[in-house]
Amino acid sequence: MSTSSADACLRCGQIMTNAGVEQIRVGGTSGGWKLLFGEWAEVGEDMLPLELLVCPNCRRVEFRRPESDG
């Protein structure tokens, strides 16, 4: 099944299901710096909202920027 919809799965062409918006943590530090500085190591972290799409046919998962994120 092939379709040109923006919500079509890139693998099989099935329309993907919207599973909502997830907040993904980006930035900050890890490893030894996290042990050394504790919560201060997270000062540079941000939350990135991403829309999660799931293919009901082949189970492919895809992220994209939500429309409301402007």
Phi and psi in degrees as GROMACS dihedral restraints (atoms count N, CA, C in turn):
[ dihedral_restraints ]
;  ai    aj    ak    al  type     phi  dphi    fc
    3     4     5     6     1  -116.8    20    10
    4     5     6     7     1   134.4    20    10
    6     7     8     9     1  -143.5    20    10
    7     8     9    10     1   157.9    20    10
    9    10    11    12     1  -103.1    20    10
   10    11    12    13     1    11.8    20    10
   12    13    14    15     1   -64.6    20    10
   13    14    15    16     1   147.0    20    10
   15    16    17    18     1   -67.0    20    10
   16    17    18    19     1   -19.9    20    10
   18    19    20    21     1   -94.7    20    10
   19    20    21    22     1     8.6    20    10
   21    22    23    24     1   -79.5    20    10
   22    23    24    25     1   141.1    20    10
   24    25    26    27     1   -65.0    20    10
   25    26    27    28     1   134.9    20    10
   27    28    29    30     1   -70.9    20    10
   28    29    30    31     1   -22.7    20    10
   30    31    32    33     1   -84.5    20    10
   31    32    33    34     1   -53.3    20    10
   33    34    35    36     1  -117.1    20    10
   34    35    36    37     1    -9.9    20    10
   36    37    38    39     1    88.2    20    10
   37    38    39    40     1    -5.2    20    10
   39    40    41    42     1   -68.2    20    10
   40    41    42    43     1   148.2    20    10
   42    43    44    45     1   -70.1    20    10
   43    44    45    46     1   128.9    20    10
   45    46    47    48     1   -82.9    20    10
   46    47    48    49     1   149.4    20    10
   48    49    50    51     1   -92.8    20    10
   49    50    51    52     1   134.7    20    10
   51    52    53    54     1   -79.1    20    10
   52    53    54    55     1   122.7    20    10
   54    55    56    57     1  -103.8    20    10
   55    56    57    58     1    14.4    20    10
   57    58    59    60     1    97.5    20    10
   58    59    60    61     1  -173.4    20    10
   60    61    62    63     1  -106.9    20    10
   61    62    63    64     1   130.0    20    10
   63    64    65    66     1  -111.4    20    10
   64    65    66    67     1   144.7    20    10
   66    67    68    69     1   -94.0    20    10
   67    68    69    70     1   114.4    20    10
   69    70    71    72     1  -102.3    20    10
   70    71    72    73     1   129.9    20    10
   72    73    74    75     1   -82.1    20    10
   73    74    75    76     1   129.4    20    10
   75    76    77    78     1  -131.4    20    10
   76    77    78    79     1   153.1    20    10
   78    79    80    81     1    88.2    20    10
   79    80    81    82     1  -161.2    20    10
   81    82    83    84     1    75.6    20    10
   82    83    84    85     1  -164.4    20    10
   84    85    86    87     1  -129.7    20    10
   85    86    87    88     1   170.5    20    10
   87    88    89    90     1  -145.7    20    10
   88    89    90    91     1  -178.5    20    10
   90    91    92    93     1    66.3    20    10
   91    92    93    94     1  -135.9    20    10
   93    94    95    96     1   -62.7    20    10
   94    95    96    97     1   -34.4    20    10
   96    97    98    99     1   -62.8    20    10
   97    98    99   100     1   -38.6    20    10
   99   100   101   102     1   -63.6    20    10
  100   101   102   103     1   -41.4    20    10
  102   103   104   105     1   -65.0    20    10
  103   104   105   106     1   -39.6    20    10
  105   106   107   108     1   -74.3    20    10
  106   107   108   109     1   -44.4    20    10
  108   109   110   111     1  -101.8    20    10
  109   110   111   112     1   -10.7    20    10
  111   112   113   114     1    60.7    20    10
  112   113   114   115     1  -130.0    20    10
  114   115   116   117     1   -65.2    20    10
  115   116   117   118     1   -25.6    20    10
  117   118   119   120     1   -64.7    20    10
  118   119   120   121     1   -22.3    20    10
  120   121   122   123     1   -70.2    20    10
  121   122   123   124     1   -15.7    20    10
  123   124   125   126     1   -94.5    20    10
  124   125   126   127     1     6.9    20    10
  126   127   128   129     1   -58.2    20    10
  127   128   129   130     1   -37.9    20    10
  129   130   131   132     1   -85.3    20    10
  130   131   132   133     1     6.2    20    10
  132   133   134   135     1   -78.8    20    10
  133   134   135   136     1   148.9    20    10
  135   136   137   138     1  -135.0    20    10
  136   137   138   139     1   162.7    20    10
  138   139   140   141     1  -107.7    20    10
  139   140   141   142     1   128.8    20    10
  141   142   143   144     1  -111.7    20    10
  142   143   144   145     1   114.2    20    10
  144   145   146   147     1   -75.9    20    10
  145   146   147   148     1   127.6    20    10
  147   148   149   150     1  -132.1    20    10
  148   149   150   151     1   135.4    20    10
  150   151   152   153     1   -78.9    20    10
  151   152   153   154     1   132.1    20    10
  153   154   155   156     1  -103.3    20    10
  154   155   156   157     1   123.9    20    10
  156   157   158   159     1  -116.8    20    10
  157   158   159   160     1   138.4    20    10
  159   160   161   162     1  -128.3    20    10
  160   161   162   163     1   133.4    20    10
  162   163   164   165     1   -85.2    20    10
  163   164   165   166     1   123.3    20    10
  165   166   167   168     1   -72.9    20    10
  166   167   168   169     1   -16.3    20    10
  168   169   170   171     1   -88.8    20    10
  169   170   171   172     1   -58.7    20    10
  171   172   173   174     1  -106.1    20    10
  172   173   174   175     1    -0.3    20    10
  174   175   176   177     1    68.7    20    10
  175   176   177   178     1    18.7    20    10
  177   178   179   180     1   -65.6    20    10
  178   179   180   181     1   141.5    20    10
  180   181   182   183     1  -115.7    20    10
  181   182   183   184     1   138.4    20    10
  183   184   185   186     1  -138.2    20    10
  184   185   186   187     1   142.7    20    10
  186   187   188   189     1  -110.3    20    10
  187   188   189   190     1   147.7    20    10
  189   190   191   192     1  -151.1    20    10
  190   191   192   193     1   161.6    20    10
  192   193   194   195     1   -71.9    20    10
  193   194   195   196     1   131.5    20    10
  195   196   197   198     1   -65.1    20    10
  196   197   198   199     1   147.6    20    10
  198   199   200   201     1   -61.0    20    10
  199   200   201   202     1   -37.8    20    10
  201   202   203   204     1   -71.0    20    10
  202   203   204   205     1    -8.1    20    10
  204   205   206   207     1   -79.7    20    10
  205   206   207   208     1    -6.6    20    10
